[in-house]
């Protein structure tokens, strides 16, 4: 039987519950260099928004409940602390850019024990984002050659 090709999936967008959508949008735009792709539904009533940078997209909505980042839950004492992993082919350059924007890292740029190179930060609502890439050249080249966001 022949190999069946699968349609590509070129990205994923986490959906974060936030306290204030305009504040979340401003953080991602001003501190992390994302573009605001959507906000609304009305200019004076913004409770939903989307930011985008490259193939990464994040959605936000204020629904009257507090955000619940993973690290705030008692999940085996922090083993599930990230809320999103954002693949960055050059985490060193990205960390330099974010530092120039005054972003504080919750974990500095480093090679991790689990085979990654990158850094962590918390957004305005406490969600933990990891920006980085695998150190393994095999996995990295497979990821780079995939049609991620192209």
NUKOLTI-608708 format. One record per residue (C-alpha): residue in three letters; residue number from 1; x negated, y, z. Coordinates in steps of 0.001 Angstrom, whole numbers, plus 524288, in hexadecimal, padded with zeros to 5 digits. Last residue first. Example, Ala and Ser with C-alpha at 12.3 -4.5 7.8 and 13.67 -1.06 7.14 Angstrom:
BEGIN
  res    n      x      y      z
  Ser    2  7CA9A  7FBDC  81BE4
  Ala    1  7CFF4  7EE6C  81E78
This chain:
BEGIN
  res    n      x      y      z
  Unk  150  7E8B5  872A9  81508
  Unk  149  7ED8E  871D7  822FC
  Unk  148  7E6A0  8652A  82619
  Unk  147  7E4FF  85E1C  8192B
  Unk  146  7DBF2  853C6  81E99
  Unk  145  7CD8A  8555B  81B42
  Unk  144  7CAA4  85CE4  827BF
  Unk  143  7D13F  85271  8302F
  Unk  142  7C9BD  84752  829D6
  Unk  141  7BD2E  84F52  82AB9
  Unk  140  7BF76  851B9  8392F
  Unk  139  7C2BE  8437D  83C00
  Unk  138  7B61D  83EAB  835F5
  Unk  137  7ADD3  849FE  83B02
  Unk  136  7B1A3  84701  848FB
  Unk  135  7B187  853BF  850A7
  Unk  134  7C05B  854B1  84FC4
  Unk  133  7C589  86272  84E28
  Unk  132  7C937  86E2C  85621
  Unk  131  7D349  8777E  85B8D
  Unk  130  7DA5B  87243  86785
  Unk  129  7E66D  879E1  86B9B
  Unk  128  7EBCE  879DD  8796D
  Unk  127  7F93B  8800B  87B0F
  Unk  126  7F90B  8899F  8866B
  Unk  125  80379  8930F  881A3
  Unk  124  7FA1B  89D8A  87C85
  Unk  123  7F165  8931C  8764A
  Unk  122  7E7A3  88A9A  87D51
  Unk  121  7DA84  88796  87735
  Unk  120  7D29D  87BA1  873F7
  Unk  119  7C5EB  8797F  86CAB
  Unk  118  7C011  87115  86217
  Unk  117  7B78D  865A5  85E67
  Unk  116  7BDF4  8584E  85FD9
  Unk  115  7B90C  84ABA  86303
  Unk  114  7C082  84797  86F75
  Unk  113  7B61F  84C62  878E7
  Unk  112  7B739  859FE  87313
  Unk  111  7AD43  86195  86B29
  Unk  110  7AE9A  86F92  86F8D
  Unk  109  7B532  87CBF  86DC0
  Unk  108  7BA0E  8815F  87B02
  Unk  107  7C5EC  87BE7  881F6
  Unk  106  7D07B  8855A  886D2
  Unk  105  7CB7C  88EFE  87CC9
  Unk  104  7CE1F  89D8C  87E22
  Unk  103  7D12F  8A4E8  87194
  Unk  102  7CB03  8B25D  87084
  Unk  101  7CC6F  8B389  861B0
  Unk  100  7BDA7  8B1F7  8600B
  Unk   99  7BEC2  8A571  867FD
  Unk   98  7C941  8A0A3  85E8C
  Unk   97  7C059  8A2D9  852DA
  Unk   96  7B4C9  89C11  8597F
  Unk   95  7BD61  89093  85D64
  Unk   94  7C1F5  88F9B  84F36
  Unk   93  7B3FC  88F85  84A2D
  Unk   92  7B037  88498  85392
  Unk   91  7BCD4  87D15  850E5
  Unk   90  7B941  87BA6  84289
  Unk   89  7C277  87171  83C74
  Unk   88  7CD69  875AF  845C2
  Unk   87  7D84B  86BD4  84814
  Unk   86  7E236  87171  85184
  Unk   85  7E5EC  86823  85C69
  Unk   84  7F23E  86C58  86385
  Unk   83  7F819  86B71  8712B
  Unk   82  7EB85  866A8  8771D
  Unk   81  7EAFA  86226  88565
  Unk   80  7EEF1  8540D  883A0
  Unk   79  7E4A8  84DC8  88C51
  Unk   78  7E721  85821  89693
  Unk   77  7E9CF  850AE  8A2FE
  Unk   76  7F0ED  84492  89DFF
  Unk   75  7FBBD  84CE6  89831
  Unk   74  8006C  85597  8A33D
  Unk   73  805B4  86042  89A81
  Unk   72  7FFEE  86DEC  89A64
  Unk   71  7F4D7  86977  89152
  Unk   70  7FECE  8661B  886C1
  Unk   69  80406  873FC  8857F
  Unk   68  81201  875AC  88A5E
  Unk   67  816F9  8832C  88667
  Unk   66  8216A  888C1  88F6A
  Unk   65  82F91  8883B  88B47
  Unk   64  837DF  892DF  8850F
  Unk   63  83733  88DFA  87709
  Unk   62  82BBC  895BC  8719C
  Unk   61  826DC  88F3A  86538
  Unk   60  81984  88DC1  85F27
  Unk   59  8149B  886A7  852FE
  Unk   58  80660  883B4  85019
  Unk   57  8000E  88235  842AF
  Unk   56  7F280  87D70  83F53
  Unk   55  7EF5F  87B3E  830F3
  Unk   54  7E7F8  88811  82FF6
  Unk   53  7ECBE  890CD  83AE8
  Unk   52  7FB60  8917E  83D48
  Unk   51  80488  8971D  84767
  Unk   50  81315  8945A  848B2
  Unk   49  81D49  89B5C  850C9
  Unk   48  82A17  89A14  85808
  Unk   47  83050  8A269  862BF
  Unk   46  82EED  8AFB0  85C43
  Unk   45  83B23  8B7E0  85E5D
  Unk   44  8385A  8C612  85A95
  Unk   43  8325A  8C27E  84D5E
  Unk   42  83CE6  8B81A  84B30
  Unk   41  83BB4  8A934  84A3C
  Unk   40  830AD  8AAF4  84C20
  Unk   39  82286  8A8AC  84918
  Unk   38  81BF6  8A1F9  83DB0
  Unk   37  80E6A  8A029  837D0
  Unk   36  806CB  8A7C2  8420C
  Unk   35  7F8C3  8A647  83DA8
  Unk   34  7EEF7  89F7E  84674
  Unk   33  7E264  8A65E  84A65
  Unk   32  7E108  8A035  857E4
  Unk   31  7E17E  8AC1E  860CC
  Unk   30  7E9ED  8B5C7  8594B
  Unk   29  7F2F3  8ACBF  851AA
  Unk   28  7F3C5  8A158  85B3B
  Unk   27  7F54B  8AA45  866FD
  Unk   26  7FED0  8B370  85FFB
  Unk   25  80795  8A811  85C0F
  Unk   24  807FF  8A2FB  86A0A
  Unk   23  80B56  8B085  86F63
  Unk   22  815EE  8B25B  864F7
  Unk   21  81B6B  8A4C7  86860
  Unk   20  81CBC  8A716  8770E
  Unk   19  81D58  89BF8  880E5
  Unk   18  8191D  89156  87787
  Unk   17  81DFA  883EE  8730A
  Unk   16  813B2  87EDC  869AC
  Unk   15  816B2  877AA  85CF9
  Unk   14  80A7A  8713D  85774
  Unk   13  8093B  8727A  848B8
  Unk   12  803AA  86778  84097
  Unk   11  7FC3F  867C7  833E7
  Unk   10  7F9F0  862C4  8263C
  Unk    9  801E5  85654  82612
  Unk    8  7FE7E  84F5D  81992
  Unk    7  807D0  8463A  8127A
  Unk    6  803C7  83808  813D1
  Unk    5  7FE18  82FDA  808F0
  Unk    4  80269  821CF  807B8
  Unk    3  7F75D  81815  805F5
  Unk    2  7FA85  80D78  7FC55
  Unk    1  80000  80000  80000
